[in-house]
């Protein structure tokens, strides 16, 4: 059995995925200043066109339970080896807490029960992965907007950064991802703790993963441990706003 694929958009996504795959194999080239300038320019054009065609408040398509995919592949990291994460997982995340800090009025931390008590949303949406597959899943989680309202966002903040427990590649670089405040406050942007009516599994990102439904799958950070509000992205990682973005992928991965 295979995950469902929407063939109406398959051609467009295939071209995007091919380009991203080529970039993924050319880290050194992508890091070159001249290439970086070209990538930045192309991304600015792509993002401007997407914003014109798709209003920032537009919703991603939602489906019914009859549309749920029989298999939802647990791609990327599936079992982080970070010591703190392993200890939390062994205790079913009973004493785990999400840290929220940076450019906020009231830095805070939240347990899973506290997050579950905040305004939540359930949505059935399609996950489009750059590896070439799509799957439909049901997600329940706290609305990121509600969490931001709880801590208060300072005026100089522009981006929300998600620091994760998993490491990828031979370098062992930690996964991280970022979105802007408009995307963070979007109705469908949630921090999911349940998938298909069950508590999120480790393979799928427990205890908490980002769902930002109008963008490609690599934006959906798993194993979120800390959220940081920042005014710029240049001081983080490779300066492009995410683990894969630092390796040449687009920061704004709209679909």
PyMOL commands that set and color helices and strands:
alter all, ss='L'
color gray80, all
select helices_A, chain A and resi 7-24+27-31+33-53+65-67+83-90+112-116+144-151+181-184+217-219+245-247
alter helices_A, ss='H'
color red, helices_A
select strands_A, chain A and resi 97-102+108-111+120-128+134-143+159-168+173-180+190-195+198-199+209-211+224-230
alter strands_A, ss='S'
color yellow, strands_A
deselect
rebuild
show_as cartoon
